[in-house]
């Protein structure tokens, strides 16, 4: 049995929609195999794929793994003190998005056109929620690239991955790649296939038995 993990934005989802032909292809593949998604998004923000029955979910850049019923398989939580330090250090340098175990909202310091977003001014606004991932959103890809090394050197217990104009931060060693490996083992799959389009998909490509991307994908070197 094969398992196929697909990135969402820019890979499977375009303009908040999945093409009908892709839905049909997924359904055909699932007759003998398993198909799931991996994404930097939180579990609460999968509204544009809710009409598709996936076999597994790898969300928050590999920090949270879920089965087909969205029951937790594995989680990796960022220490609250580290999360607070990141928030306070970068709040004037980037828009900050915080992904937690809140199943209905995610949190950000800037506005996005998403009904699930809650605006916050302070890290304390998150309360006692678990933090799975923090994203730093910059104006350009180049600006994000200039901060990747800073994030990884400043926080040795965490890992920062560039995702176009943002940096996704998770627990050290956690990535879409580790998520894919763990999911392959959980599913007892013979082979894991992966497809993506951006910098933070590189760990997935290395961890998959077979990986795919597009001619239009980002090509410059990243950490």
C-alpha positions, 0 to 999 in steps of 0.5 A, a space after each residue: 500500500 502506498 501513501 501520498 502526502 500533498 501540500 495544500 496552498 500552491 499544490 492542491 489548493 488554488 484560490 481556495 479551491 481544489 480542482 474537480 479533476 484533482 478530487 477525482 484523481 484523489 478518489 481513484 488513488 484512495 481505492 487501493 492506497 491512502 492520500 493525505 495532506 501536509 501543510 503549514 496551516 493549523 487544523 482549524 484552517 482546512 475549510 477549503 478541503 472539508 469536502 474531501 475525505 483524507 486518510 491522514 493530516 500532517 498540519 502545523 509544519 509537522 508539529 501535529 499528526 492526525 488520523 482520518 477522523 482528525 484524532 491526534 496521533 502525535 504532537 510536538 509543543 513549543 515551550 511557552 517561554 520560548 514562544 513568548 520570547 519569539 513573539 516579543 522579539 519579532 513583533 516589530 519586525 514581522 506579522 506573527 501567526 500563532 497556531 495552537 490547539 484551538 480547534 476554531 481559531 488561530 491567532 495573529 498580530 495582523 489582519 488576514 481575510 479569514 473568519 477563523 483569525 483572532 487578532 492579538 496584541 500580546 502573547 498573553 492573549 493566547 492564554 493556556 493554549 498549547 503552541 504548535 507553530 509560530 509563523 513570521 510573515 514578512 513583506 517579501 521572500 528576500 526579507 524572510 530569507 534574511 531572517 532564517 539564519 537569525 531564527 535558527 541561531 537565536 533559538 537552538 531548541 527550535 527549527 525555522 523553515 522558510 515558506 516563501 515570504 514567511 518563516 514557520 517555526 516548530 520544535 527542533 527537529 520537527 518538520 514536514 519530513 519527520 511528519 511524513 516519516 512518522 505517518 508512513 510508520 503509523 500507516 504501515 505503508 510500503 512507500 510514501 510519496 510527496 508533492 509540494 511547491 515551496 522552501 519548507 517542502 524540502 524536508 518532505 522531499 528528502 523524507 519521501 520515497 518519491 517526491 514531486 514538484 512543479 516547474 514554477 516552484 521556488 528554486 533558490 537555495 534555502 536553509 
